[in-house]
Amino acid sequence: MQEEPWEVVTNGKHTYVANIKYDRPVQEVLKLARSQIGSWKYSLIDNNCEHFAKWATGLDVSSTQVIAGASGALAGVAIIGTFSENPKFAKFLGGIVLIGGLAILATKAVEKK
């Protein structure tokens, strides 16, 4: 993790606002966030951007996208297993990707105006 100007991070792309409410003062959030420069190791599953933001603000560390993706993948397996007469690995994989992907898309933050 490193600190970069907003323009560099967004690279001119549209940004989205995550509606996270927290009680920790902004200066403390920044101090905690900066304490992780060079040491926070990114991982999609357990150390992603949402985990970092929640950790720095003092909230329970979790990721709605990871939870939605895992839940959607399980739902995809269940649907294929229930409704397919002859389920094959490819069908299960397709169900995981389709339902898991849709679940992740449903968690997207609101576009910033």
Secondary structure, DSSP 8 states (H G I E B T S, - for coil): -----HHHHHTT---EE------S-HHHHHHHHHTTTTT---BTTTBSHHHHHHHHHTS----HHHHHHHHHHHHHHHHHHHH-SS--HHHHHHHHHHHHHHHHHTT--EE--
